[in-house]
Amino acid sequence: MADAVPLPADRAVLVLGAGTMGAGIAEVAAAAGHAVLLRDADPAAAGRAIAGIRAGLQRRVQRGRLDAAQAEAIAARIGTDADEAPLPAAGLAIEAIVEDLDAKARALGALLPRLPGDALLATNTSSLSVTALAARLPAPGRVVGMHFFNPATILPLVEVVRGQASDPDAVARIAATARAWGKVPVECASTPGFIVNRVARPFYGEALRLLLERHADPATLDAVMREAGGFRMGPCELMDLIGHDVNFAVTRSVWAGFFHDPRYQPSLVQQALVDAGWLGRKRGRGFYAYGDDAPAPVPAERSGPRPREVIAEGDLGPAHALAERLLAAGLPLRRAAGAGLLRVDGHAVALTDGRTADARSQAQGEPVALFDLALDWSACTRAAVALPAGASDAHAEAAFGLFSALGMRVSPLGDAPGLAVARTVAMLVNEAADAVQQGVAAPDDIDAAMQRGVNYPRGPLDWGRALGLDYVAGVIAHLADAHGEDRYRVSPWLRRAALQAAPAHG
């Protein structure tokens, strides 16, 4: 992709659809120096979009983020297209209209006679098959997915989607053009969800599963995923922001696209919210209430006394850096041989490996409290803890007190396999691994897509390697044992990579 020539600045860009996304794409292309024609089924909509672009540019000038002359030059390059005359200077047409295959095919098909023979056709679809769209047009090789993320003027990622018939040169030119426009292009095959909307499904799906099984409430789950997992937003607040109707529709689309694979199964929890009209922020209510008098979410928290003695028994795996934080906090830590756990005032406390606390306790032959994974043990501000059935008050105090002594807030969770962060991260890694296995995208492109498109703290495959792919595969295998469902199957790519890779932890 790096050697391809981008669309020359003297070639015009035609944008079909003057909604939020179409207007954003038009501004990006104009900022890169192209003349842009904005077209919409409602001729007045294109004029309103251009007015909105001008207003946005002016706000950036007022805030000192853009030079006034630059703003005027960008705005001057954008015009409307309302007639049927030939467009000999056009080099690229991008559609950003309603997510309907027939509508997109009609719009691009009607446009083709007006374009020169070398003009590329791009679709901004986020969920429809680029292969199916191209098959309905007389020039399928010129059709490529160019999926921007909203807002297009800010978010850097563009998924460059190759359909079955897409000419490799067309794919490379679209990627080069996106890069010339200041974006980060990632190439992928036209499969359900492409990269981001596919790989991200477990972030929502595992949270909804935990809620369905009543292992946590939304506020606690979000706090754990943010403050231990390092995600910018928790899954419940993010679904409220996206809109449950939109998020649920994407999940259903991916689920249907994969012939009802249980990994993508929609949730009854989200179905109930959609049925109730509790769609999130835009309706004033979702998982949370919104408005000036809405109560702030309050996560469940516990605390305990400072431990008198902590023993690190054996290899702590991905939690090995926790020992360094214990020492830095001045806790009395010593090391001994053992089964990879902490003994806090005589009580066993271990990192989740995908088993429940009850199952781990049975295997260990003693009660074991479990704690969840953290992105960065040196900086995380919250820990999540699950207790086995019948745990004593002293055991609970030891587990909660361990993390309280480190200055962390401590949230109790139900005894869910893999808790919250570990099961979610493991399933994200697994989904990314399957996308590699199936040739959807290269590992580096998947990691870049998830970081640049949805702001994950690490790319999932990079994160999996840091944890140890053997640990990740083990978590998923234990989830499969606990649930007895094909939903939790280890990707062949992950299984093979886990066998080949040495553990990353020490």
Secondary structure, 3 states (H helix, E strand, C coil): CCCCCCCCCCCEEEEECCCHHHHHHHHHHHHCCCCEEEECCCHHHHHHHHHHHHHHHHHHHHCCCCCHHHHHHHHHCEEECCCCCCCCCEEEEEECCCCCHHHHHHHHHHHHHHCCCCCEEEECCCCCCHHHHHHCCCCHHHEEEEEECCCCCCCCEEEEEECCCCCHHHHHHHHHHHHHCCCEEEEEECCCCCCHHHHCHHHHHHHHHHHHCCCCCHHHHHHHHHHCCCCCCCHHHHHHHHCHHHHHHHHHHHHHHCCCCHHHCCCHHHHHHHHHCCCEHHHCECCCECCCCCCCCCCCCECCCCCCCEEEECCCHHHHHHHHHHHHCCCCEEEECCCCEEEECCEEEEECCCCCHHHHHHHHCCCEEEECCCCCCCCCCEEEEECCCCCCHHHHHHHHHHHHCCCCEEEECCCCCCCCHHHHHHHHHHHHHHHHHCCCCCHHHHHHHHHHHHCCCCCHHHHHHHHCHHHHHHHHHHHHHHHCCHHHCCCHHHHHHHHHCCCCCC
